[in-house]
Amino acid sequence: MYEYFYELTGNTILSTLIVAIFPLLNVLIVALIGVYLERKVSARIQDRIGPNRTGPFGLFQTIADFVKMLQKEDATAKDIDSKLYNIAPVLVFTGSFAVYAAIPFSSKLIGSEVEVGLFYVIAISSLVVGGILMAGWASNNKYSLLGAMRSAAQIISYEIPTAIIVLSIVMITGTLSLDKISNMQTAYFWNWNILGGAEFGLTKFLLIPFMIVGFIIIFISTLAEVNRTPFDIPEAESELVAGYFTEYCGMKWAMFMLSEYGNMFAVSAIVSILFFGGYHSPIGYLGNSLGIEWLIPFEQAFWFLAKGWTFILIQIWLRWTLPRLRVDQLMSLCWKYLIPYAFVNLIVIGIILLL
Amino acid sequence: MTLYDILFYLFAVITIASAFVVVTTKNVIYSGFSLLLTFFGVAGIYVLLGADFLAIVQIMVYVGGILILILFGVMLTNKITDVDIRTGTIHLLPAAVGVGILFGALISVMVWTDWKSEPVELPVTTTYTIGRELLTNYVLIFVLLGLLLLVVLIGAASIARRDKE
């Protein structure tokens, strides 16, 4: 993709910018369709109809909302710290969008094939924590501050089980590059890491149960990292109004929402790269069997988006099914259950790999 | 001036300007958040030097760990946030002498060192080399550091533990 635009424009900066537009478009589309789906799925679960007035099946509801958001007055409270208050939404969105720089959408659409991609993704998302703390502080509101504190504590706690599971995947694949990890799970779905990886043998079958445990742990902890129910105490409406973005409105509020949906897709993408083959098709490529070379990258992008959207749907489904955890329950789940299990999982996988 | 140079100066300006804000601002929170930019700028310079792994570690440890810890400390400590810190000048003469000596030492090191200069090439990843070195030549230091961190972790947990009555 980059090479193509480089040949077309002959300018490194211009072609980089063009390639960077695709993830941005993806985030916008995820937010647009994600909000719509969230409403429709929640309505279905609660035996309601959901939005149905704007456009067919209420399809244009989120677009109408977006237009409304754009023309809203930027009302702010009097005693806010206006510098930090204005920077915070940008910082949060920067953190969640920067993750996309290393995510391979298909074999031709990768922002940067850095060798440390996986590590980069974990590290750069800590910018979000800084932004959340900034928002909570600058709002000068105790609910905002409490929500920001909870959110930051939650995100940095749940980074630990995520990192340990990521470490066990790195032990199996021997690389930190997201593209290489995807390419190791090519061809058919039994090569996926959740089914023990591509190498056929005793190791593969021994690995399967531990990979499933690993997947469950990383899915729970990424759910907590993006502040989704059952881990959404940072914005628990009944106690904290709306958490760290209580004082925000209009486009600034929309940026928080945008980064939340961007994060949702990003963690889904990472889970699918680590365990479900990334952009590779589970059943082989149509382009290969028909002999059409150029079709393959598009198919890969399709499979990647399909996997990402599957996990987003599961996240929405969980949000409207489970009640939220209390603060102390949340922390004890992380420190007393997930981290020890993840460590045991790591050690067992290490022993299996030594066999 | 190539793109590389422009990026280098951009990151250098970010680092120095935000470091200046860190020491001069009177608000603790402001210094905390400008420290974020300082760490970010240093990480950018690491990337330009081809030290990709080090850059990510810089962001992970300093931005994701230490900075958040500092902010937590400031925000959770009652009544520290509204206190004006003294950032004015005191003891001008000793400070000038000390800083002058340090500056002179740094400049002389810069001028007299026999810098190894190599033609610019695309940096390759350093991850494998760092890993191999850590587990062969520096394995003793590596393990000792791990033990030290473990001891610190246990100590922190035992201090934070609620006493049973």
Interface residues (C-beta under 8 A of the other chain):
Chain A: T12 I13 D81 L84 V114 E115 V116 F119 Y120 I122 A123 I124 S126 L127 V129 G130 L133 M134 W137 L145 M149 A152 A153 I156 E159 L176
Chain B: L3 I29 Y30 F33 L36 D52 F53 I56 V57 I59 M60 V63 G64 G65 L67 I68 L71 F72 M75 L76 T125 T127
